[in-house]
Amino acid sequence: MEIKSILIKDTTKEERIRIVQEGLNQCGGACDFCNGCDNLGGGSVDAFYEPYINGEKELRQLNEEYRSNSGMVK
């Protein structure tokens, strides 16, 4: 199934889970405790995307918060 939009209003929770999984799996490995994307062993990367998966914040918002808070999301 091809997804044309990644916006919360255009996706189901299941589609958002798949979007995050596919986005995080670019190297083909598991993300937990990996430092390949500058996570620096920071734990479960997919937990960072829970607000998107749950329909609370758009991916754009999460990424902006990450950048503006030097990696810390409130």
C-alpha positions in Angstrom: 0.0 0.0 0.0 1.4 3.4 -1.0 1.0 6.3 1.4 0.6 9.6 -0.3 0.7 11.7 2.8 2.3 11.3 6.2 0.1 13.8 8.0 -1.9 12.6 10.9 -5.2 13.6 9.4 -4.4 11.4 6.3 -3.2 8.3 8.0 -4.3 5.6 10.4 -2.4 4.6 13.5 -1.2 1.4 11.7 0.0 3.5 8.7 1.9 5.8 11.1 3.6 2.8 12.7 4.7 1.6 9.3 5.9 5.0 8.3 8.1 5.2 11.4 9.3 1.6 11.1 10.3 2.1 7.4 11.9 5.5 8.2 14.0 4.1 11.0 15.0 0.9 9.2 17.1 2.6 6.5 20.3 0.7 7.5 18.5 -2.6 7.9 19.4 -3.0 11.6 17.6 -2.6 14.8 17.4 0.9 16.2 17.4 0.3 20.0 20.6 1.5 21.6 22.3 2.0 18.2 24.4 5.2 17.7 24.4 5.1 13.9 22.1 8.0 13.5 23.7 10.0 16.3 21.3 8.5 18.9 24.5 7.8 21.0 23.0 4.8 22.7 20.1 6.9 23.8 17.6 4.1 24.1 14.5 3.3 22.1 14.4 5.6 19.1 10.9 4.6 18.2 9.6 5.9 21.6 10.6 9.4 20.3 7.9 9.0 17.6 5.1 7.8 19.9 3.4 11.3 19.8 3.2 11.0 16.0 2.0 7.4 16.1 -0.7 8.3 18.7 -1.8 11.2 16.6 -0.6 13.9 19.0 2.1 15.6 17.0 3.2 15.7 13.4 6.6 14.4 12.4 7.6 17.9 11.4 6.8 19.1 14.9 8.9 16.3 16.5 11.8 16.9 14.3 11.7 20.7 14.9 11.6 20.1 18.7 14.5 17.8 18.5 16.6 20.3 16.6 15.7 23.3 18.7 16.3 21.4 22.0 19.6 19.8 21.0 18.0 16.4 20.9 15.7 16.7 23.9 11.9 16.6 23.2 9.5 18.0 25.7 
